[in-house]
Amino acid sequence: MGSVAFYPGSFDPITNGHLDIIQRARRCFDIIYVGIGQNSTKARGRFVPGQRVQLVQTALTEIGLSSEKHVFVSTFTGVVWEAAKRVEADVIIRGLRALSDFEFEQQFAHTVKQFAPNIESVFLMTRPENSYLSSSLVRELSSLDQDISSLVPRCVVEALK
């Protein structure tokens, strides 16, 4: 088996920023597992986990990764590193939007290293055009009837209508 990466997130909904990270990570790793987690510290999101899986899979189809047998999508519960271990991941991928993300992500990476010393954390900087983008922003703009088509894949625009 080649290199295996685990990309966790709530993906509620998936954004163009998330898709960019997946595409770029795919160039670095043989297999990517997109793990849709349930974060007990976050407010209830817009979509239930099964809907998120479907949206991520449809979004991957929209960008041409659907027929690829190297990107898998599923839900997980519990801590990220245990989910990564279950899929035999060598790496956990994290996206960084701005310097403000770094402190949290550094703490997260050190925690992963403490509990799963064989798993590395790899950070990918978002492209500048996605540096402000978050799922919560998309949900807020959508609730205010704003055009979000430049921020998310077409399937998310339709699902949020």
C-alpha positions, 0 to 999 in steps of 0.5 A: 500500500502507498501513502494514505492520508486522512482529511477530517472535517465537518464539511457542513457543507463542503466548500471550494476551499475543501475541494482544493485541499483534496485535489492538492493532497491527491497529488501528494498521497496515494489514497485519501479518506475524507472523514466527516466527523461530528464535532460535539463542540460545534452547534448543530449544522445544516446537514446530517452526516449522511447528507454531507457524505452525499454532497462530498461525493457529488462534489468530487464527481463535479471536479472529476474525482468520482471515478478515481478509486483513491478518494473515499468518503465516510463518517466517523465518530470519536477522536480524529487519530483513532479514525485515521488509524482505522483506515491505516493513514500515515498522515492527517491533512489539515487546511490552514486559511490564515495565521489565526488557524495556526495556533489551534492546528499546532496544538491539534498536531501535538495532541495527535503526536502524543496519542498516535506517534506514527501519524504525521500532521500535514498542513496545506495552505489554502489558496488566497481566494479561499482564505476567508471561506468557511462552511459557517460563512456559506451557511450564513450567506445562504440563509440571507439569500446571497449568491454562494455559487462562487464559494461552493460546488453546484450540488451545495448551491442546489442543496441549500435552496 
